[in-house]
Amino acid sequence: MDSRGARRLDAQGPHYRETVEAFYRFSDAWLGRLRALAGPETGVLLLSDHGFEPEPESGRTGFHDSAPPGMFVVAGPGVRRGFRSDGATLYDVFPTLAVTLGLPLAEDLRGSPRSDWFDAEAWRRLRVARVRSYDPNGRYVPDLPSPEDSEIELLEQLRAIGYVE
């Protein structure tokens, strides 16, 4: 961006200075609504893949080259309340969700299930089965019930935007 463009962007700064904080408030309100609709017996995992830091150049956006790692929040039945989990990574999320959903844990996953996110009683109730791999050629196929019409529609929407094949 040239200096003229940077000056124009800086001049617009006061109009948008509170945008990110306002979006956080908006997102938090929606999360609260979703939690209320889902009920107290539903678990929730909220996570970001990276953090942000102030942009040293006003012409750039989305700066996170040396920002702190992302954050996550886990809530629901059996989750330890007020616990801060050090050392967890994005790679631990899927193995943890797999175990809590009763899916076998693939031995070739990079992360590990995080028992420290749960109280001891809740973790003891989970069974950790293992498979060698979730091979892309489809060697492991979980035994799942047939999807309902609403789930089929959701899958079609996810396919249309490229999230699933």
N, C-alpha and C positions, 0 to 999 in steps of 0.2 A: 504494500500500500504506500502511495506517495504521501508527502507531508501535507498536502492539501486535503487528501482523504482522511488522514489521521486527525487533522484539526476539526473537520466536519464531524467525525465520529466523537471526538472529545466534547464538542459543543452539544451533542445529543445526550451525553452521559447523564446529566441531571434528570432527564425525562425517564430514564430507565434504571436508575441507580438501585431502586428497591425491587426490581423485577424478580430476581432470584429468590429473595426472601419471601415475596408474595407468593411465588410458585410453591415454595416449601410449605407455607401455611395452607394453600389450596390442596396440595397433595396430602398433607397431614389430615385435613378435614375429610377428604375422600377415604383415606385409610380408616379413619374412625367410623365412617358410615359403613364401609365394607365389613369391618370387624363386628359392628352391631348387627348387621344383617346375617352374617355367618354364624353368630352365636358363640358362647363361651367354650364350646367343645371343639371348635375349629382352630387348627394351628395356622400360624402365619409366619412367613419368612420374607423379609424385605431386605434387599441388598443392592449395593452399587458395586460396579466393577473397579472403580477408582475414585479418588478424591479430587479436589480442585485446590488451587492456590491463586492468590491475586496475579493477574496478568501483568508482566513487566512491560509489555509493549501494548499500548492502547489499541493498535490495529488488529491484534490477534484475539481470537476467542477460544474458549474451551481449553485453556491452559492446564495441563496436569503432568507435565514432563517429570517434575520432581516432587509432585504433590504427595500427601500422605496416602496410604492405601485406602480403599473404599471402606464402607461400613456395612454392617448387617444388624438386623434386629430379629430375634426369634421370640415368638409369644404363643401361648396356648397351653393345653393340658400337658402336664409333665415337664414343662420347660422351667428351668431354674430362673427365678425372678431376680432381677437386679444383678445378674452375674455378668462380668466382663470377661470375654473369652480372648485370651492372648494367643497369638500364633496361628489362628485359623486363617485359611485362605479360600479363595473361590473354588479351588479344587476339592475342598472338603464338603461343599454344599451338596453336590449330587450323591456322593456315598452316604451322607447322613440322611438325605431324603429317601434314598433307596431303602435303607434299613428301616426307617420309620413307616414306609409303605409296605413292608413285608417282602420286598424284592431281594433276590440274592445279590450279594456284593461281588462285583467282578474283581478278580485279583490283580488285573492290570490297570486299574484306575490309579491316577496319580495322587489323589487325596485319600483321606481316611474319614470314617464316620466319627463325629464329635460327640462322644458320650458326655463330655463336660457341659454340653448345652442343656442337658436334661437332669432331672432329679434322679437319684439312685433307683428308686422304685420303678419309675417309668422306663428307665433304660433296661432294668432286669427283665421286664415283661417283653422286650423286643427279642426276636430270634434273628441271629445273624447267620444266614446261609451263604454259601460261597459258590461261585462259578468261575471258571478260568478267565472268561472274557465275555464282554458284550460285543461279539464280533460283528462288523458291518455286513457280513454275508448272512446274518440272521440265524446263527446257530442257537442263540437263546431267545425263545419266544415265551413271554410270561403267559400264564393261564389266566386270562381276563374275561369277564362277562362281555357279551355283545353290547356295543354302545347303543344308547337310547337315541331317538331322533334328534334331540337337542345337541347331543355330543357329536353326531354325524355332521350336523350343520356347522358346528364350531370347527371340526376338523377340516371341512371343506373351505371355510374362511381362512384358516391357518395355512392350508395348501395354496390358496389363491395369492396370499401375500408372501409365500416362500418360507414360512417357518417350519413346515413339515413337508416331507415328500409324499 
